[in-house]
Amino acid sequence: GEGGSEVLGTDEALRSQLALLHPHFRRLCQDVLLMDAWAQQCCLDLLLRYCRLFFAAPEGRNGEGPPEDLAAFLKTLRLLLSSSSKGVTLAAVVALCYLVPREELKVVTMPILRCLRQAPPESAHALLVALLPIAEANPELVRPSIREFFVQSFDFADVKQLKLKILERLADESNVQLVLRELQAYVSWQSHPDFVALAVQGIARVALRISSVADSCLRGLVKMLDSKCEVLSCEAVVALRALLQRRCETADSGLGAVLPHLARYLEDLKAPTARASVVWIIGQYQREEPRLAPDVVRRLAKGFASERQEVKQQILGLSLKVWAFHSLNAAGAVPADSGPSPADGGDGGGGSAPSAPTGAAAKASAPPRPALAPGESAQVLPRLEKIVDHISELASYDAAWDVRDTARALKRLRDAAKAGLSSPDSSKESASEAGSAAAPGLA
């Protein structure tokens, strides 16, 4: 009561002159138990600032116990963990996280989870905001209670977002399958498109952090590409690109197994954005499976006229990339064993995958791409040229001026590359420019 009012009245002054608390510290540690809840929170904040300024950090005590005054305050904090006020309990939890060694932090888990269970919806957000840094710094404290952070359909939007973040932080090898099943369930909540997008992003981040589930996540994301929910298919594309880029940067990329799966699934894809993205992925990583891309170009040429504009533009880019690769390979200008480069890997507008090793380390860790004999490319090239000419001819009469302009630009680029290929001095440079330039972005 009265003591709490005195603390509040001098709070601002004492923040800058905490030394004034020296003769009153022990009394405040005792009196805080008698204050009202609103005054307890303010007093705990003040005493925490004092302790952080005048007492050594837990890791700096060299195995010694806390000083007598600090021990008294810690005892008070442990008592306040049982307070009926959620604000007081949270203030005590925060103070203990700052003042006790890491191995003693288990005591805060149950009180804060109790508060979370009992909190009304409008209070849950504040509790989760305070809990998020604790879960990031000491995930082992709350990992056994991970189910407490499963999202309920009636949660507020910001509460759902915070719970997703906490689930991502708590995921590890022991519970990753549980977390992924839960995230997969959220993907089906298509009446909440913003939350569905966050769930797909969460799946991608978990897969990027825990490599053992990357394969299953890739397969799941491919299945999401053809969803009738446009938000879901678009987010799945972004996540898929991020995962493929990461896989391409590692020694066990496995892209040779993923690309055929994508090519087979392309037959059933309906969403234009998803189709365009799969075409882009196949063109960007065609060197991982060099025999696959020409057949994909052949199949796409059959239905080119009925495709949507964004898909047509990606098909034009794919056809030129595939032609450039096989032209170079037939001329013996493609290195047989080279790791992924920025030009090959590209981020393609996808998510933010961590950067790969560079220099000698990248070359040592990068897997050799499947070798394709120059004779095979020479055998494929005549028919491939006719298919590319057919696609270019169709595109030059398309109703969309963007498609017509793209077709004309890429045709001129291919003609210039052909002229360069006839000159031994400039063949590699001209065809390489054709392959790298043929990547119109997704709308």
Secondary structure, DSSP 8 states (H G I E B T S, - for coil): -HHHHHHHHTHHHHHH-GGGGGGGHHHHHHHGGGS-HHHHHHHHHHHHHHHHHHS--GGGSTT----HHHHHHHHHHHHHTT-S-HHHHHHHHHHHHHHS-GGGGGGGHHHHHHHHHH--HHHHHHHHHHHHHHHHH-HHHHGGGGGGG---TTS-HHHHHHHHHHHHHH--TTTHHHHHHHHHHHHT-TTSHHHHHHHHHHHHHHHHH-GGGHHHHHHHHHHHTT-S-HHHHHHHHHHHHHHHHHHHTSTT--HHHHHHHHHHHTTT---HHHHHHHHHHHHHTGGGSTTHHHHHHHHHHHTGGGS-HHHHHHHHHHHHHHHHHHHHHHTT-S-SS----HHHH--TT---------HHHHHHHS-------HHHHHHHHHHHHHHHHHHHHHHHT-SSHHHHHHHHHHHHHHHHHHHHHTSTTTHHHHHHHHHHH------
